[in-house]
């Protein structure tokens, strides 16, 4: 009888764990083929600092490219970041001035008040054809100074000209 109660207790705990498990609020799965692709890169070596609480362009971190219709664009960014917790820096990518790339932004911070390497990847699918401009933007979450340095931006797109 004792084994039966132990077994039922385990089932009850497991049931609570399953019921308490969070669900994915928003997830997207899609194909973004980048074979036969074109790659463009941009390097911003100088340290850029902002205290702005609204997004501002990282000076020199733009890439102009030509997209065929329905291109898939993948943007990879790596940089040295200084934004000691609880300060944090938000980073996003815009296309022709609009923040339409997924994810909308990433939040970056460092454990100490020193530069540390961070990276993020952004994806945009079904880009309309034509000459397009991609910009990297950043902002301070609370108005304290935050910085990026040695930023490398890599843009990959399919449907080579």
MARBA-875759 format. One line per 10 residues: their letters; for each residue x, y, z of N, C-alpha, C, O, CB. Coordinates in steps of 0.1 Angstrom, whole numbers, plus 2048, in hexadecimal, padded with zeros to 3 digits. Glycine has a CB too. Example, Ala and Ser with C-alpha at 12.3 -4.5 7.8 and 13.67 -1.06 7.14 Angstrom:
BEGIN
AS) 884 7C7 84E 87B 7D3 84E 884 7DF 84E 88E 7DF 855 871 7D3 85A  880 7EA 847 889 7F5 847 881 800 84F 886 80B 850 88D 7FA 839 $
//
This chain:
BEGIN
XXXXXXXXXX) 808 7F4 800 800 800 800 809 80D 800 806 817 7F9 7F7 800 80C  814 80C 808 81D 817 808 823 81B 7FB 824 826 7F7 828 815 812  826 810 7F3 82B 812 7E5 821 819 7DC 825 822 7D4 830 805 7DF  815 815 7DE 80A 81B 7D6 809 82A 7D9 808 832 7D0 7FC 814 7D9  80A 82E 7E6 809 83C 7E9 815 844 7E4 814 84F 7DF 808 83E 7F9  821 83E 7E5 82D 844 7DF 82C 846 7D0 82F 851 7CB 839 83C 7E2  827 83C 7C9 825 83D 7BB 81B 848 7B8 81D 850 7AF 820 830 7B5  810 849 7BF 805 853 7BC 80B 861 7C0 808 86B 7B9 7F9 850 7C5  814 862 7CA 81A 86F 7CD 823 873 7C2 823 87F 7BF 822 86D 7DA  82B 86A 7BC 834 86D 7B1 82B 872 7A5 82F 87C 79F 83C 861 7AD $
XXXXXXXXXX) 820 86B 7A2 818 86F 797 812 87D 79A 811 885 790 80C 865 795  80E 880 7A6 808 88D 7A9 812 898 7A7 80F 8A2 7A1 803 88D 7B7  81F 896 7AC 829 8A0 7AA 82C 8A2 79B 82E 8AD 797 836 89C 7B2  82D 897 794 830 898 785 824 89F 77E 827 8A7 775 831 889 77F  818 89C 782 80D 8A3 77C 80D 8B2 77F 80A 8BA 776 800 89E 782  811 8B6 78B 812 8C4 78E 81E 8CB 786 81C 8D6 781 815 8C6 79D  829 8C3 784 834 8C9 77C 830 8CB 76E 833 8D5 768 840 8BF 77D  828 8C1 768 823 8C3 75B 81A 8CF 759 81A 8D6 750 81D 8B6 756  810 8D0 763 807 8DB 762 80E 8E8 765 809 8F2 75F 7FC 8D9 76D  818 8E9 76C 81F 8F5 76F 829 8F9 765 82F 904 765 826 8F4 77D $
XXXXXXXXXX) 82C 8F0 75B 836 8F3 751 832 8FF 748 826 8FF 743 838 8E6 748  83A 909 746 836 914 73E 835 910 72F 83C 907 72B 840 91F 73F  82D 916 728 82B 914 71A 832 91E 712 834 929 717 81C 913 716  836 91C 706 83D 925 6FD 832 92F 6F9 828 92C 6F2 844 91F 6F1  834 93C 6FC 82A 946 6F9 82B 949 6EA 820 94B 6E4 82C 953 701  837 94A 6E5 838 94D 6D6 844 946 6D1 84F 949 6D6 838 95C 6D4  843 93E 6C7 84E 937 6C1 84B 937 6B2 83F 935 6AE 850 929 6C7  855 938 6AA 853 937 69C 85E 92E 696 869 92E 69A 854 945 695  859 925 68D 862 91C 686 860 91F 677 855 91E 672 85F 90D 68A  86B 922 671 86A 925 662 877 922 65C 881 921 662 866 933 65F $
XXXXXXXXXX) 877 920 64F 883 91D 647 888 92A 642 881 932 63C 87F 913 63C  895 92B 643 89C 937 63E 8A9 932 638 8B4 933 63E 89F 942 64A  8A8 92D 62C 8B3 927 625 8BD 932 621 8B9 93C 61B 8AE 91F 619  8CA 92F 624 8D4 939 620 8DF 933 617 8EA 938 616 8DA 93F 62D  8DC 928 611 8E5 923 607 8E6 92C 5FB 8DC 934 5F9 8E2 914 603  8F0 92C 5F3 8F2 935 5E8 8F0 943 5ED 8E8 94B 5E7 8E8 931 5DD  8F7 947 5F7 8F5 954 5FE 900 95E 5FB 90B 95A 5F7 8F3 952 60D  8FD 96A 5FE 906 975 5FE 909 979 60C 900 97A 615 901 981 5F5  916 97C 610 919 981 61D 91F 98E 61C 928 991 614 923 977 624  91B 997 625 921 9A4 627 925 9A6 635 91E 9A1 63E 917 9B0 622 $
XXXXXXXXXX) 930 9AD 638 934 9AF 646 937 9BE 648 939 9C6 63F 941 9A7 649  936 9C2 655 939 9CF 659 940 9CE 666 93C 9C7 66F 92C 9D8 65A  94B 9D6 668 952 9D6 675 952 9E5 67A 956 9EE 673 961 9D1 673  94E 9E6 686 94F 9F3 68D 959 9F1 699 955 9EA 6A3 941 9F8 693  965 9F6 697 96F 9F3 6A1 96F 9FC 6AD 972 9F8 6B9 97D 9F4 69B  96B A08 6AB 96B A12 6B6 960 A10 6C0 955 A0A 6BD 96A A21 6B0  962 A14 6CC 958 A13 6D7 94D A1D 6D5 950 A29 6D2 95F A15 6E5  941 A18 6D5 935 A21 6D4 92D A20 6E1 92B A15 6E6 92C A1D 6C8  92A A2B 6E7 923 A2C 6F3 916 A34 6F2 916 A3E 6EB 92C A32 6FE  90C A30 6F9 8FF A38 6FA 8F9 A37 708 8FC A2E 70F 8F5 A32 6EF $
XXXXXXXXXX) 8F2 A42 70B 8E9 A42 717 8DB A43 713 8D2 A44 71B 8EE A4E 720  8D8 A43 706 8CB A45 700 8C2 A39 705 8C6 A2E 704 8CB A46 6F1  8B6 A3C 709 8AC A32 70C 8A3 A2E 700 89B A25 701 8A3 A36 718  8A6 A35 6F5 89F A31 6E8 8AA A2C 6DF 8B6 A30 6E0 897 A3D 6E2  8A6 A23 6D6 8B0 A1D 6CD 8B7 A28 6C4 8B0 A30 6BF 8AA A12 6C4  8C4 A27 6C3 8CC A2F 6BA 8D5 A26 6B2 8D9 A1C 6B6 8D4 A3A 6C2  8D8 A2B 6A6 8E1 A23 69D 8EF A23 6A3 8F4 A2C 6A9 8E2 A2A 68F  8F5 A17 6A2 903 A16 6A5 90B A1C 69A 90A A17 68E 908 A07 6A8  912 A27 69C 919 A2E 690 922 A24 689 92A A1D 68E 921 A39 696  920 A24 67B 928 A1C 673 924 A0D 671 92A A05 66A 936 A1C 677 $
XXXXXXXXXX) 919 A09 678 914 9FB 678 909 9F9 66F 8FF 9F3 673 911 9F7 686  909 9FE 663 8FF 9FC 659 904 9F4 64D 910 9F5 64A 8F8 A09 654  8FC 9ED 647 8FF 9E5 63B 8F4 9E7 630 8E9 9E5 633 901 9D6 63E  8F8 9EC 625 8EF 9ED 619 8F1 9E1 610 8FC 9DD 60D 8F1 9FA 611  8E6 9DB 60C 8E6 9CF 604 8DB 9CE 5FA 8D1 9D5 5FC 8E7 9C2 60D  8DC 9C6 5F0 8D1 9C4 5E7 8CA 9B7 5E9 8D1 9AD 5EB 8D6 9C5 5D8  8BD 9B7 5EB 8B5 9AB 5ED 8AD 9A8 5E1 8A6 9B0 5DC 8AD 9AC 5FA  8AD 99B 5DD 8A3 997 5D3 896 995 5DB 896 994 5E8 8A7 989 5CC  88A 994 5D5 87E 993 5DC 87E 986 5E4 883 97B 5E0 872 993 5D2  878 987 5F0 876 97C 5FA 884 976 5FE 885 96A 601 86E 971 5F3 $
XXXXXXXXXX) 88E 97F 600 89A 97A 605 899 977 614 890 97D 61B 8A5 985 603  8A2 96E 619 8A3 96B 627 8B0 972 62B 8BA 970 625 8A3 95C 62A  8B0 979 636 8BC 980 63B 8BF 97C 649 8B6 97C 652 8BA 990 63B  8CB 978 64C 8CF 974 659 8DB 97E 65D 8E4 980 655 8D4 965 65A  8D9 984 668 8E3 98E 66D 8E9 988 67A 8E2 986 684 8DD 99C 66F  8F6 987 67A 8FE 983 686 906 98E 68B 90E 995 683 906 976 683  906 991 698 90D 99C 69E 915 997 6A9 910 990 6B2 904 9A8 6A2  922 99B 6AA 92A 998 6B6 931 9A5 6B9 935 9AD 6B0 935 98D 6B3  932 9A8 6C6 938 9B4 6CA 93D 9B3 6D9 939 9AA 6E0 92E 9C0 6C9  946 9BC 6DC 94A 9BE 6EA 93F 9C7 6F0 93D 9D2 6EA 959 9C3 6EC $
XXXXXXXXXX) 939 9C3 6FB 92F 9CB 702 933 9CF 710 939 9C7 717 921 9C3 701  92F 9DB 714 931 9DF 722 924 9E5 727 91F 9F0 722 93D 9EA 724  91D 9DD 72F 910 9E2 735 90F 9D9 742 907 9CF 742 904 9DF 72B  915 9DE 74D 915 9D6 759 907 9D5 75F 901 9DF 761 91F 9DC 763  903 9C9 762 8F6 9C6 768 8F5 9CE 775 8FF 9CE 77D 8F4 9B7 76B  8EB 9D5 778 8DD 9D4 772 8DC 9DD 766 8D1 9DD 760 8D3 9D8 77C  8E6 9E5 762 8E5 9EB 755 8E4 9E1 74A 8EA 9D6 74C 8F1 9F5 753  8DE 9E4 740 8DE 9DB 734 8DC 9E3 727 8D7 9EE 727 8D3 9D0 736  8E0 9DC 71D 8E0 9E2 710 8D6 9DA 707 8D7 9CE 707 8EE 9E3 709  8CE 9E1 700 8C5 9DA 6F6 8CB 9DC 6E8 8D0 9E8 6E5 8B6 9DF 6F6 $
XXXXXXXXXX) 8CC 9D2 6E0 8D1 9D2 6D3 8C7 9CD 6C9 8C0 9C3 6CB 8DE 9CA 6D2  8C5 9D4 6BE 8BC 9D0 6B4 8C1 9D3 6A6 8CB 9DB 6A4 8AE 9D6 6B6  8BB 9CD 69C 8BE 9D0 68E 8B2 9D5 687 8A7 9D0 689 8C3 9C3 687  8B4 9E0 67F 8A8 9E5 677 8AB 9E3 668 8B6 9E3 664 8A6 9F4 67A  8A0 9E2 661 8A1 9E1 652 89A 9ED 64C 88D 9EE 64F 89B 9D3 64D  8A0 9F6 645 89A A02 640 893 A0A 64B 889 A0F 648 891 9FE 635  899 A0A 657 894 A12 662 889 A0B 66A 885 A11 674 88F A1E 65C  885 9FF 666 87A 9F8 66E 880 9EC 675 888 9E5 670 86F 9F4 664  87C 9EA 682 880 9DF 68A 878 9D3 687 86F 9D0 68F 880 9E3 699  87A 9CD 67C 872 9C1 677 879 9B4 678 873 9AA 674 86D 9C4 669 $
XXXXXXXXXX) 885 9B4 67D 88D 9A8 67E 88A 9A1 68B 888 9A7 695 89C 9AB 67C  88B 993 68A 888 98B 696 895 987 69C 89E 982 694 87F 980 693  898 987 6A9 88F 98D 6B3 88F 99C 6B2 898 9A2 6AB 893 989 6C1  885 9A3 6B8 884 9B1 6B7 890 9B8 6BD 895 9C2 6B8 878 9B6 6BE  896 9B2 6C8 8A2 9B8 6CE 8A7 9AD 6D7 8A0 9A3 6DB 89F 9C5 6D5  8B4 9AE 6DB 8BA 9A6 6E6 8BF 9AF 6F1 8C2 9BA 6EF 8C5 99D 6E0  8BF 9A9 6FD 8C4 9B0 709 8D1 9AB 70C 8D3 99F 70E 8BA 9B0 715  8DB 9B3 70E 8E9 9AF 711 8EE 9B7 71D 8EB 9C2 71F 8F2 9B2 705  8F5 9B0 726 8FC 9B6 731 908 9AF 734 90A 9A4 730 8F2 9B7 73D  911 9B5 73D 91D 9AE 741 91D 9AD 750 916 9B4 757 929 9B6 73C $
XXXXXXXXXX) 925 9A4 755 926 9A1 764 92E 9AC 76B 92C 9AF 776 92C 994 766  937 9B2 763 940 9BC 769 940 9C8 760 93B 9C8 755 94E 9B7 76B  946 9D3 765 946 9E0 75D 952 9DF 754 95B 9E8 755 946 9EC 767  952 9D5 74B 95D 9D4 742 957 9CE 735 94C 9C8 735 968 9CB 748  95E 9CF 72A 959 9C9 71E 959 9BA 71E 962 9B4 724 961 9CE 712  94F 9B4 718 94E 9A5 717 947 9A2 70A 93F 9AA 705 946 99F 724  94B 997 704 946 993 6F7 937 98E 6F8 933 987 701 94E 988 6F1  92F 993 6EF 921 98F 6ED 91E 98D 6DF 925 993 6D6 917 999 6F4  914 985 6DC 910 983 6CE 901 981 6CD 8FA 97D 6D7 917 976 6C8  8FB 984 6C1 8ED 982 6BF 8EB 97F 6B0 8F2 984 6A8 8E5 98F 6C3 $
XXXXXXXXXX) 8E0 978 6AD 8DC 975 6A0 8CE 97A 69D 8C5 977 6A6 8DE 966 69D  8CB 980 692 8BE 985 68E 8BA 97F 681 8C3 97D 678 8BE 995 68E  8AD 97D 67E 8A9 977 672 89D 97F 66C 894 983 674 8A5 968 674  89E 981 65F 893 988 659 890 980 64C 899 97E 644 896 997 655  884 97C 64A 880 974 63E 876 97C 635 870 986 63A 87A 967 642  876 978 629 86D 97F 61F 870 98E 61D 867 996 61D 85E 97D 623  87D 991 61C 881 99F 61A 87D 9A3 60C 880 99C 602 890 9A1 61D  876 9AE 60A 873 9B3 5FD 87F 9B6 5F5 889 9BA 5FB 869 9BF 5FD  87E 9B5 5E8 88A 9B8 5DF 88E 9C6 5DF 885 9CF 5E2 887 9B3 5D1  89A 9C9 5DB 89F 9D7 5DA 8AB 9D9 5E3 8B0 9D0 5EA 894 9E1 5DD $
XXXXXXXXXX) 8B0 9E6 5E2 8BB 9EA 5EB 8B6 9EC 5F9 8AC 9F4 5FB 8C2 9F6 5E5  8BC 9E6 603 8B7 9E7 611 8C2 9EB 61A 8CE 9E9 616 8B1 9D9 615  8BF 9F2 625 8C9 9F6 62E 8C6 9F0 63C 8BB 9F1 641 8C9 A05 62F  8D0 9E9 641 8CF 9E3 64E 8D8 9EB 658 8E3 9EF 655 8D4 9D4 64E  8D2 9EE 664 8D9 9F6 66E 8D8 9EE 67B 8CF 9E8 67F 8D3 A04 670  8E3 9EF 683 8E4 9EA 690 8E1 9F6 69A 8E8 A00 699 8F2 9E3 693  8D8 9F4 6A3 8D5 9FE 6AD 8D7 9F9 6BB 8D6 9ED 6BE 8C7 A03 6AB  8D9 A02 6C5 8DA 9FE 6D3 8D4 A09 6DB 8D2 A15 6D7 8E8 9FB 6D7  8D1 A06 6E8 8CC A0F 6F2 8CF A0A 700 8D2 9FF 702 8BD A12 6F0  8CF A14 709 8D1 A11 717 8C4 A0E 71D 8BA A15 71B 8D9 A1C 71F $
XXXXXXXXXX) 8C3 A04 725 8B6 A01 72C 8B2 A0B 736 8A6 A0D 739 8B6 9F3 732  8BC A12 73D 8B8 A1B 748 8BF A28 747 8BF A30 750 8BB A14 755  8C5 A2B 73B 8CC A38 73A 8DA A39 73E 8E1 A43 73C 8C4 A43 741  8DF A2E 744 8EE A2E 747 8F6 A2B 73B 8F0 A25 731 8F0 A23 752  902 A2F 73B 90B A2C 72F 90C A1D 72C 910 A16 735 918 A33 730  90A A19 720 90D A0C 71B 915 A0D 70E 914 A17 707 900 A04 719  91E A03 70C 927 A04 700 928 9F7 6F8 926 9EC 6FE 935 A08 705  92B 9F9 6EC 92F 9ED 6E3 93C 9F1 6DC 93F 9FD 6DA 924 9EA 6D8  944 9E7 6D9 951 9E9 6D3 954 9DD 6CA 94F 9D2 6CD 95C 9EC 6DD  95D 9DE 6C1 961 9D3 6B8 955 9CB 6B3 955 9BF 6B4 96B 9CA 6C0 $
XXXXXXXXXX) 94B 9D2 6AE 93F 9CC 6A9 941 9C6 69B 945 9CE 692 933 9D6 6AA  93E 9BA 699 93E 9B4 68C 930 9B0 689 929 9A9 690 947 9A7 68C  92B 9B5 67D 91E 9B1 678 91F 9A9 66B 926 9AE 662 915 9BE 676  919 99E 66B 919 995 65F 90B 994 65A 902 98F 662 920 987 662  909 997 64D 8FC 996 647 8FC 98B 63C 905 98B 634 8F7 9A3 641  8F3 981 63D 8F3 977 633 8E5 977 62D 8DB 979 634 8F6 969 639  8E4 977 620 8D7 976 61A 8D7 96C 60E 8E2 96A 608 8D3 984 614  8CC 966 60C 8CB 95D 601 8C7 964 5F4 8C6 970 5F3 8C1 951 604  8C6 95C 5E9 8C2 962 5DC 8CD 96C 5D7 8CA 978 5D5 8B5 969 5DD  8D9 967 5D5 8E4 970 5D0 8E0 976 5C3 8DA 970 5BA 8F1 968 5CF $
X) 8E4 983 5C1 8E1 98A 5B5 8E6 982 5A9 8E4 987 59D 8E8 998 5B5 $
//
